Amino acid sequence: MDLILIVIAVLVVLALAGGLWLYVGRRQGDLPEDLSAHKPTSIEDLFPQEGQEGQAAEEVGEREEPGAEPEARPAATTATLESPESIPGRMQRLRARLAGAGGFGKAVLSVLSRGDLTEADWEEIEDTLLTSDLGIEVTTQLMEELRTQAKVLDTSDPQAIRAVLRSELLALVDPDLDRSVNLERPAAAEGAEIAGTPAAAILMVGVNGTGKTTTCGKLARVLVAQDKSVVMGAADTFRAAAAEQLSTWGQRVGVEVVRSEREGADPASVAFDAVRTAAEQEADAVVVDTAGRLQNKAGLMDELGKIKRVMEKVAPVGEVLLVLDATTGQNGMRQAQVFAEAVGITGIVLTKLDGTAKGGIVVTVQKELGVPVKLVGLGEGADDLAPFDPEGFVDALLG
């Protein structure tokens, strides 16, 4: 009861103080204009008569010059889409960049050109090959072939030796492998309830730090350069910046990105939405990015398997591309083996092949997995991704 009386007393005091302030302000004329209410001078001010409501608008119209066009509102700013570089153009540029980076071929060629090779020379060649990420088995095979050819030719002519070395390296890279990215649109899975025709599905896998999300964006640019319509799926929901990064790549070339606004959302659900959206839009291809925490975690491999199974409820996945950092060497080879067992790799994308990369990983990964290197990245530029060219690669190694 006492509390109620106190509250009532406070309200009364506040009301009296407010009224006194308003009265004094009006007497002294210092009440701010924005707090002053309009004082009606007649009944018409309170209840406008018919026809008076639009008077203000008519007066404004009278002030405009006759025949003058209404002032145009500024148009909404639209982002200018980028035009990705054509495939022939980027292949020529990347081949030149790889040649500038050099490789183990130059070192081997310089030793072979000495003529009358001693055992120390052959050991130097073997050491060069081993430190170039070729692996012991491949190095042994190549050494045997080089020794045999050196005896047959019995020459120190650089051009003849270069031709032999080129032939052997090209055989190891295997130019006969199908390196095309499968863009054939599959038939819908049995019982799939979707509108439209399924798009060619490309699932990107790999550990964090290999440039996987960036490669997804660059691959979309490659496809757009081939006049393909593309949808991307941001199924890496464990890394906060991944979806934003992919969205930025998509905006640059007008590619829609399907993502979840909730961090930690189910990656398989995002992947399913992406392939379904691509089918509804009759897109040619859908590229799905995935998480890449530690490759030795069974949970990650199980998650990737689940993503692939859920995507195949719409249509078969045509490509599973493993993104590998070429500078990781034999460690990258172990990554490849783990991913191959989990989701069935169909191709390799080698990033960072310029700079410190030695190039031997190309031969090793193909020999171990039986799948080709399909794409290579040689820089940080948006168009620094191109189809892998075996002959160009070997020529670049030899200089």
N, C-alpha and C positions, 0 to 999 in steps of 0.2 A: 504493500500500500504506500509506504514511504517513497519507494522508488518511482511509482507512477506519479506521485505529486511532484517529485523533483523534475521528471521529464516534462510535465505540463508547465511547470514554472519556467524551465529553460526555453520552451517554445514560445511562451508569452513574451519573454524578454527579447528574443530574436525578432518576433513580429513587431514589437514596439520600436526596436532599433532600426529595422528596415524602413518602417513607415516614416520615422523621423528623418532618416537620410534622404529619402525620396522627396519629402516636403522641403527640406533645406536646399536640396539641389535645384528644385524647380524655382524656388524664390531667388536663388543667386544666379540662375542661368548657367551653371557649370556642369550640368548633367551631360555626359557624353552623348553625341547625336545618335550613335549606333545603339544606345539603350533607350532612346526616347521613342515612345509609341506615337503613331500618327493620331492627331486629335481630330476626330470627325467634326465638321462644321455644320453638317446638315444630315437629314435622314438618308439622302442619296449616297452619302459617303459610306454609310453602313450597309445599304442594300442597293447596289447599282441597278439602274433601270435597264430595260431591254435595249440592246444596241450599244450600250456604253462599254461592255466588256472588251470589245475589239478596238476601242478608240485609240488606245496607245499604239497598237500595232499599225493602225492606219496612219497615225501621225509620223511614225518612223518611215512608212512607205512614201509619204509625201516629201520627205527630205531627200529621197533618192532621185537622181536625175532621170527624166523620162527616157526609156529605151536602154538604160544602162543595164548591163548584164550583172546578175548577182555575183558577189565575190566568190571565186572558186576556192574550195577547201583544199589544203595540201593533200596530195595523193599519198596513200599508205606506202611506206618504203618496202620494196620487195628485194630479197636477197638475190644477187646475181650468181647463177650457177656456173661452176667451173667446167671447162671442156677438157677432159682427160686426154693425155697424149696418146696417139695411135700406137698400135702394137709394133709395127716395123720401126717406127721412130725410136721408141724406148729400147728396143732390142739392140739397135745399132749403138745407142748412147751407152747402154749398160755394158756392152761388150768392150767398148773402148775404156770404160772405167775399170773393168776387171783386168784388162791388159796392163793398165797403168799400175795396178796394185801388185802385179807380179805373182809368182807362185813357185812351187818346188820344181816345176819343169825347167825353168831357166838354169837353176843350180845344177840339175842333173845333166842338162845339155852341155853346160860349160865343161864339166868333167869328162864327158864322153868325147868331146871334141879334141882332147889332148892327144889322143892316139897312143898306141903301145901302153895300154893301161896296166898299171901295177896292181897288186892286191890291195895296197893302201888306197888306190883310186876307187876300186870297187867297194871298199868299206865306207869310203866317203859318200858314195852314191847311196849305199844301203842306209846309212845314218840319215841322210837327207830325206829318203822316202819314209823312214820310220817316224821322223819328227813332223811329217806332213799329214798325220792322221790317216795314213793308208792302212795301218794295222799290219801285224806280222804275216798273216797268210797272204794278203795281197802283195806285200812287199817281196816276199819270197818268190811268188809266181812271176812278178815283173822282173826281178833280178835274173832269174833263170832265162827268161826270154831275151833280155838285153845281152847277157853273156853269149848266148847262142848266136844272136844276130851280129854281135861284134866280131866273132870268129868268122862268120860267113862273109861279111862285107870286107873285113881286113882293111879298113880305111879310116882316116881321121877327117874326111871331108865333112864339114859341119852340116851341109844341106842333106847329105845322105843319112847321117846319123839323126838329124832332126826328123826326117821322114819316118825312120824306124821307130823312134820314140813316140812320135805323134800317133802312128798306127797302133802301138801297144797301149797307149793311154786311152785312145778312142775306143779300143776293144773293151777296156775295163769299164768305161763310162756307159758303154752299150747304147749306141744311137738308135737301135731298132726297137727300144721300149716305147710303148704308147705313152706319150707325155701330155696328151690333150686332157683338159679338164672336162669331165662328163657333164654336158649341158642338155642331155636328152631328157625331155619331160616324161616322167614315168606315168604309168596308169595308176589310178587311185587304188588304195588297198581295199580288200574285200570288206564290205560293211562300213566303209568310211562315209560319214555323213558330212560332206562339204559341198560348198557351191563352187563351181568352176573347175578348172583343170589343174592338178598339182604341178608345182614348179620343180625344176631340177634342184635337189637339196644338196647343199655343201656344208658339212659339219667340220668346224675348225677346232682342233685340239692341240694341247701343248702346255708346258709348264709356264708359270709366270716369269716374265723377264725376257722371253724370246721374241717379243714383238707381235704376239698373236692378235690382239685387238686391233693394233695398227695394220697388220696384214689383212684382216677382214675388211677394213676400210679401203685399203689399196686394191684388194681383189675386186671390190665393188666398182672401183674406178676402171679396172681392166675390163670388166664386163660391160660397163656403160660405154666404154670406148668401142666396144664391139656391137653397139646398138642393142644391148640386152636390157630389159627392164628387171630391176632387182629389188628385193626386200631383205632387210637384215634383221636378225633376232639377237637381242642382248641377253643371252642366257648365262652370262657371268654375273650372277646376282650377289656374289660374295665380296666383290671388290667394288667399293662405292663409286669410283671414278670410271669404271668400265662402260656403263651405260651412257654416261655423259660423253665420254670419248667417242663411242661408236655413233652417237647421235650427231656429233659435230662432223664426223666423216660423211654421214648420210646427207646432212644439210648442204654440204659443199657441192654435191652432184645430184641432188634431188631424189635421194633414195630414202624411202620410209624405213624407220627403225621401230620394231616392235619391242617394247620393254615393259618392265613392271616398275611402278612408282615406289614400291615397298622394297627396301633393302633386305636381302636374305630370303626373297620369295623363291618358290619352287622353280629351279631352272628348267625342268622338263615341261612345266606348264607354259613358260615363256616360249620355249622352242616350239611347242605344239601350236600356240597362238600365231607364231611367225609363219609356220608352213601353211596354216589355215588361211591367214591373211593373204599370203602370196597366191594361193589357189583362187581366192575370191577376186583378187585383182588381175588374175590371168598373167601374173608376172612370169618371166622366163626362168628366174633363179632365185633361191633364197639362201642366204649365207648366215649361218648361226655360230656366234661366238660362245665359248664355254669357259668355265673357270679353269684355272691351272695352278692350283696350290702345289704341294709337294708330290712328285710323281711316285714316291714310295708309299703314299697313303692309300690303303685299300678303299677308303670311303670315296675318294675322288674317282677312282676307276669304276666303282659301282655306280656313281652318279652319272658318269659319261655313258655307261651302258644303258642306264635308264633313259637318258635323254634320247639316245638313238632309237630305242624301242618305242618310245612315245611318238617320236617323229614318224616312225614307220607305220603308225596307226592311220596316218593319212596317205602316205606313199613311201616306197623304198627310198633310202638315202643313197644317192648315186656316188657321192664322194665323201671320204673322211680324210681330210688333209692334216698331217702332223706338221706343226710349225717348229722348226729347230733352229737354234742359234749356231751358225757355222763355226763360231769361235770356241765353242765348248768342246770340240773334238770328240774323243772317245766317250766322255760323259754324256754327250748328246746321243751317242749310239745306244747307251743303256736306257736313256729316256725313250728312244724309239721302240726298243724291244718291249718295254712295259706297256706303252700305249697300244702297240700292235696286238698284244694279247687281249687287251680290254675291249677295243672297239673295232679292230680290223682296219688297219690303215690301207688306203688306196693310193696315196701319193704323199710326197714330201715337199714342204716349202722351206727352203733354206734362206734365212735372213742373215744380214751382216756378213755377206760373203766377201766384201772388200776388206781393206785394212789388214787386221792380224789373222784373218782366216787363212788356213793353209790349203784348202781345197780338197784334201784327201778324203774328207768326210763324205763327199759326193759319191765316191766309189764305194766306200765302206758301207754306208747306209743302204745303198741299193743292193749290194751283194748279200748283206745279212737279212734284209726284209723281203727282198724280191719285188719291191715296188719302186717306181721311178721318182726321181726328183722332177717335179713338174713346174715349179716356180722358184725364182730366186730374187732376193732383195739385195741391192748393192748401195744403199744410202738412206738418208733421212727424208728425201723428197717425196712428195705425194705420188709421183709416177715412177718411183725407183723400184718397181716390181715388174717382172717380165717373165714370159715362158722360158724355161731352161733350154738352151741351145747347146747340145753336146759338142759339136764341132767348134763353135765359137768359144766354148769354155776351155777346151784343150788348146786351141790356138793361143788363147790368152795366157794359159799356164806356161807355154813355151816362149811367148814374147815375139 
